[in-house]
């Protein structure tokens, strides 16, 4: 049951990620600024498009690869892995939102975006740590 729920949430996270990506991409300038600390670091908009689409495709394709490997057939692992990709998609959404705000011509306090980005990174880290804890608790308590 949990696997079906995670599959549904994963699907909607991919749809949300793509919608966010295309919205942000439409509003970006031709040269996207990534950093302004000391030296200006920017890349062309098209390069950002292909790098982003590539990263999103790789991570979301891992769902199909990792859940079909004969090494791990546990439904619990499959549900956990779907959850991991969901958290990574949330991180991508938060990062794209920051990139959009950072490259807009308006004055904005970027520190307001820090909780979303760091929170999504914390969520990814907590989700990664949850699998070994779950396996260990299953061994100690027994099924």
Phi and psi restraints in degrees (value plus and minus 20) as a CYANA .aco file:
   2 UNK   PHI     -84.4   -44.4
   2 UNK   PSI     -55.0   -15.0
   3 UNK   PHI     -82.9   -42.9
   3 UNK   PSI     -61.3   -21.3
   4 UNK   PHI     -85.7   -45.7
   4 UNK   PSI     -58.4   -18.4
   5 UNK   PHI     -85.4   -45.4
   5 UNK   PSI     -65.4   -25.4
   6 UNK   PHI     -85.2   -45.2
   6 UNK   PSI     -55.3   -15.3
   7 UNK   PHI     -82.8   -42.8
   7 UNK   PSI     -62.2   -22.2
   8 UNK   PHI     -84.7   -44.7
   8 UNK   PSI     -64.8   -24.8
   9 UNK   PHI     -84.6   -44.6
   9 UNK   PSI     -59.3   -19.3
  10 UNK   PHI     -81.3   -41.3
  10 UNK   PSI     -64.3   -24.3
  11 UNK   PHI     -78.6   -38.6
  11 UNK   PSI     -66.1   -26.1
  12 UNK   PHI     -90.0   -50.0
  12 UNK   PSI     -49.3    -9.3
  13 UNK   PHI     -88.8   -48.8
  13 UNK   PSI     -55.3   -15.3
  14 UNK   PHI     -87.5   -47.5
  14 UNK   PSI     -62.9   -22.9
  15 UNK   PHI     -82.5   -42.5
  15 UNK   PSI     -64.7   -24.7
  16 UNK   PHI     -82.9   -42.9
  16 UNK   PSI     -59.1   -19.1
  17 UNK   PHI     -83.7   -43.7
  17 UNK   PSI     -65.3   -25.3
  18 UNK   PHI     -85.8   -45.8
  18 UNK   PSI     -61.7   -21.7
  19 UNK   PHI     -82.4   -42.4
  19 UNK   PSI     -64.6   -24.6
  20 UNK   PHI     -82.9   -42.9
  20 UNK   PSI     -63.1   -23.1
  21 UNK   PHI     -81.4   -41.4
  21 UNK   PSI     -67.8   -27.8
  22 UNK   PHI     -89.5   -49.5
  22 UNK   PSI     -52.3   -12.3
  23 UNK   PHI     -85.9   -45.9
  23 UNK   PSI     -66.4   -26.4
  24 UNK   PHI     -85.9   -45.9
  24 UNK   PSI     -63.9   -23.9
  25 UNK   PHI     -79.9   -39.9
  25 UNK   PSI     -58.2   -18.2
  26 UNK   PHI     -85.4   -45.4
  26 UNK   PSI     -48.5    -8.5
  27 UNK   PHI    -116.6   -76.6
  27 UNK   PSI     -20.1    19.9
  28 UNK   PHI    -101.9   -61.9
  28 UNK   PSI     129.5   169.5
  29 UNK   PHI     -94.7   -54.7
  29 UNK   PSI     152.7   192.7
  30 UNK   PHI     -82.2   -42.2
  30 UNK   PSI     -55.0   -15.0
  31 UNK   PHI    -133.1   -93.1
  31 UNK   PSI      98.4   138.4
  32 UNK   PHI    -113.4   -73.4
  32 UNK   PSI     102.6   142.6
  33 UNK   PHI    -102.1   -62.1
  33 UNK   PSI     105.8   145.8
  34 UNK   PHI    -121.6   -81.6
  34 UNK   PSI     -51.2   -11.2
  35 UNK   PHI    -171.8  -131.8
  35 UNK   PSI     124.7   164.7
  36 UNK   PHI    -146.8  -106.8
  36 UNK   PSI      -3.6    36.4
  37 UNK   PHI    -102.1   -62.1
  37 UNK   PSI      88.1   128.1
  38 UNK   PHI      55.4    95.4
  38 UNK   PSI     -93.2   -53.2
  39 UNK   PHI    -135.5   -95.5
  39 UNK   PSI     123.0   163.0
  40 UNK   PHI     -95.9   -55.9
  40 UNK   PSI     102.3   142.3
  41 UNK   PHI    -134.3   -94.3
  41 UNK   PSI      99.3   139.3
  42 UNK   PHI    -164.6  -124.6
  42 UNK   PSI     136.5   176.5
  43 UNK   PHI    -152.1  -112.1
  43 UNK   PSI     138.9   178.9
  44 UNK   PHI     -85.2   -45.2
  44 UNK   PSI     131.0   171.0
  45 UNK   PHI     -79.6   -39.6
  45 UNK   PSI     -59.3   -19.3
  46 UNK   PHI     -85.6   -45.6
  46 UNK   PSI     -57.8   -17.8
  47 UNK   PHI     -84.4   -44.4
  47 UNK   PSI     -62.4   -22.4
  48 UNK   PHI     -81.0   -41.0
  48 UNK   PSI     -59.5   -19.5
  49 UNK   PHI     -79.4   -39.4
  49 UNK   PSI     -71.6   -31.6
  50 UNK   PHI     -90.2   -50.2
  50 UNK   PSI     -56.7   -16.7
  51 UNK   PHI     -84.6   -44.6
  51 UNK   PSI     -63.0   -23.0
  52 UNK   PHI     -87.7   -47.7
  52 UNK   PSI     -67.4   -27.4
  53 UNK   PHI     -81.7   -41.7
  53 UNK   PSI     -59.6   -19.6
  54 UNK   PHI     -82.7   -42.7
  54 UNK   PSI     -66.2   -26.2
  55 UNK   PHI     -84.0   -44.0
  55 UNK   PSI     -63.5   -23.5
  56 UNK   PHI     -83.5   -43.5
  56 UNK   PSI     -60.5   -20.5
  57 UNK   PHI     -86.2   -46.2
  57 UNK   PSI     -63.3   -23.3
  58 UNK   PHI     -81.9   -41.9
  58 UNK   PSI     -70.4   -30.4
  59 UNK   PHI     -85.9   -45.9
  59 UNK   PSI     -60.7   -20.7
  60 UNK   PHI     -97.7   -57.7
  60 UNK   PSI     -42.7    -2.7
  61 UNK   PHI     -94.8   -54.8
  61 UNK   PSI     -45.4    -5.4
  62 UNK   PHI     -77.9   -37.9
  62 UNK   PSI     -48.0    -8.0
  63 UNK   PHI     -79.2   -39.2
  63 UNK   PSI     -65.3   -25.3
  64 UNK   PHI     -91.4   -51.4
  64 UNK   PSI     -54.5   -14.5
  65 UNK   PHI     -95.7   -55.7
  65 UNK   PSI     -71.2   -31.2
  66 UNK   PHI     -88.5   -48.5
  66 UNK   PSI     -52.3   -12.3
  67 UNK   PHI    -101.3   -61.3
  67 UNK   PSI     -29.2    10.8
  68 UNK   PHI    -129.2   -89.2
  68 UNK   PSI     -16.9    23.1
  69 UNK   PHI     -90.6   -50.6
  69 UNK   PSI     118.3   158.3
  70 UNK   PHI     -93.9   -53.9
  70 UNK   PSI     -27.4    12.6
  71 UNK   PHI     -87.1   -47.1
  71 UNK   PSI     -65.5   -25.5
  72 UNK   PHI    -142.1  -102.1
  72 UNK   PSI      85.3   125.3
  73 UNK   PHI    -122.6   -82.6
  73 UNK   PSI     -15.0    25.0
  74 UNK   PHI     -89.2   -49.2
  74 UNK   PSI     112.7   152.7
  75 UNK   PHI     -86.3   -46.3
  75 UNK   PSI     -51.1   -11.1
  76 UNK   PHI     -83.2   -43.2
  76 UNK   PSI     -62.4   -22.4
  77 UNK   PHI     -84.4   -44.4
  77 UNK   PSI     -61.9   -21.9
  78 UNK   PHI     -82.3   -42.3
  78 UNK   PSI     -63.2   -23.2
  79 UNK   PHI     -83.7   -43.7
  79 UNK   PSI     -62.1   -22.1
  80 UNK   PHI     -82.5   -42.5
  80 UNK   PSI     -61.6   -21.6
  81 UNK   PHI     -87.2   -47.2
  81 UNK   PSI     -59.4   -19.4
  82 UNK   PHI     -79.1   -39.1
  82 UNK   PSI     -62.0   -22.0
  83 UNK   PHI     -82.6   -42.6
  83 UNK   PSI     -57.4   -17.4
  84 UNK   PHI     -82.2   -42.2
  84 UNK   PSI     -65.1   -25.1
  85 UNK   PHI     -87.5   -47.5
  85 UNK   PSI     -54.0   -14.0
  86 UNK   PHI     -81.1   -41.1
  86 UNK   PSI     -64.9   -24.9
  87 UNK   PHI     -86.4   -46.4
  87 UNK   PSI     -56.2   -16.2
  88 UNK   PHI     -85.9   -45.9
  88 UNK   PSI     -58.1   -18.1
  89 UNK   PHI     -83.1   -43.1
  89 UNK   PSI     -58.6   -18.6
  90 UNK   PHI     -83.2   -43.2
  90 UNK   PSI     -58.3   -18.3
  91 UNK   PHI     -83.7   -43.7
  91 UNK   PSI     -62.8   -22.8
  92 UNK   PHI     -80.2   -40.2
  92 UNK   PSI     -61.8   -21.8
  93 UNK   PHI     -83.3   -43.3
  93 UNK   PSI     -64.5   -24.5
  94 UNK   PHI     -84.3   -44.3
  94 UNK   PSI     -60.6   -20.6
  95 UNK   PHI     -86.0   -46.0
  95 UNK   PSI     -61.4   -21.4
  96 UNK   PHI     -84.8   -44.8
  96 UNK   PSI     -58.8   -18.8
  97 UNK   PHI     -81.4   -41.4
  97 UNK   PSI     -62.6   -22.6
  98 UNK   PHI     -83.4   -43.4
  98 UNK   PSI     -63.7   -23.7
  99 UNK   PHI     -80.6   -40.6
  99 UNK   PSI     -58.6   -18.6
 100 UNK   PHI     -85.9   -45.9
 100 UNK   PSI     -65.4   -25.4
 101 UNK   PHI     -88.0   -48.0
 101 UNK   PSI     -59.9   -19.9
 102 UNK   PHI     -85.2   -45.2
 102 UNK   PSI     -54.3   -14.3
 103 UNK   PHI    -115.6   -75.6
 103 UNK   PSI     -19.6    20.4
 104 UNK   PHI     -95.8   -55.8
 104 UNK   PSI     135.8   175.8
 105 UNK   PHI    -100.8   -60.8
 105 UNK   PSI     -18.4    21.6
 106 UNK   PHI    -108.9   -68.9
 106 UNK   PSI     138.0   178.0
 107 UNK   PHI    -103.2   -63.2
 107 UNK   PSI     108.0   148.0
 108 UNK   PHI    -168.0  -128.0
 108 UNK   PSI     122.7   162.7
 109 UNK   PHI    -103.7   -63.7
 109 UNK   PSI      84.2   124.2
 110 UNK   PHI     -87.3   -47.3
 110 UNK   PSI     -38.5     1.5
 111 UNK   PHI     -84.8   -44.8
 111 UNK   PSI     -38.7     1.3
 112 UNK   PHI     -89.8   -49.8
 112 UNK   PSI     -39.4     0.6
 113 UNK   PHI    -107.0   -67.0
 113 UNK   PSI     -34.8     5.2
 114 UNK   PHI     -79.3   -39.3
 114 UNK   PSI     -63.4   -23.4
 115 UNK   PHI     -80.8   -40.8
 115 UNK   PSI     -54.6   -14.6
 116 UNK   PHI     -89.5   -49.5
 116 UNK   PSI     -64.4   -24.4
 117 UNK   PHI     -91.2   -51.2
 117 UNK   PSI     -69.6   -29.6
 118 UNK   PHI     -87.8   -47.8
 118 UNK   PSI     -54.1   -14.1
 119 UNK   PHI     -84.8   -44.8
 119 UNK   PSI     -60.4   -20.4
 120 UNK   PHI     -89.9   -49.9
 120 UNK   PSI     -55.8   -15.8
 121 UNK   PHI     -85.5   -45.5
 121 UNK   PSI     -60.8   -20.8
 122 UNK   PHI     -82.2   -42.2
 122 UNK   PSI     -60.4   -20.4
 123 UNK   PHI     -82.7   -42.7
 123 UNK   PSI     -62.5   -22.5
 124 UNK   PHI     -82.3   -42.3
 124 UNK   PSI     -67.0   -27.0
 125 UNK   PHI     -82.9   -42.9
 125 UNK   PSI     -62.4   -22.4
 126 UNK   PHI     -84.9   -44.9
 126 UNK   PSI     -57.1   -17.1
 127 UNK   PHI     -88.5   -48.5
 127 UNK   PSI     -58.3   -18.3
 128 UNK   PHI     -83.7   -43.7
 128 UNK   PSI     -62.0   -22.0
 129 UNK   PHI     -90.8   -50.8
 129 UNK   PSI     -45.7    -5.7
 130 UNK   PHI     -86.5   -46.5
 130 UNK   PSI     -50.1   -10.1
 131 UNK   PHI     -86.8   -46.8
 131 UNK   PSI     -70.3   -30.3
 132 UNK   PHI     -81.0   -41.0
 132 UNK   PSI     -55.0   -15.0
 133 UNK   PHI     -85.8   -45.8
 133 UNK   PSI     -61.4   -21.4
 134 UNK   PHI     -83.9   -43.9
 134 UNK   PSI     -65.6   -25.6
 135 UNK   PHI     -83.8   -43.8
 135 UNK   PSI     -62.9   -22.9
 136 UNK   PHI     -83.6   -43.6
 136 UNK   PSI     -62.0   -22.0
 137 UNK   PHI     -86.9   -46.9
 137 UNK   PSI     -52.6   -12.6
 138 UNK   PHI     -88.7   -48.7
 138 UNK   PSI     -55.5   -15.5
 139 UNK   PHI     -91.0   -51.0
 139 UNK   PSI     -60.1   -20.1
 140 UNK   PHI     -92.5   -52.5
 140 UNK   PSI     -67.6   -27.6
 141 UNK   PHI    -104.3   -64.3
 141 UNK   PSI     -40.0     0.0
 142 UNK   PHI      56.6    96.6
 142 UNK   PSI     138.3   178.3
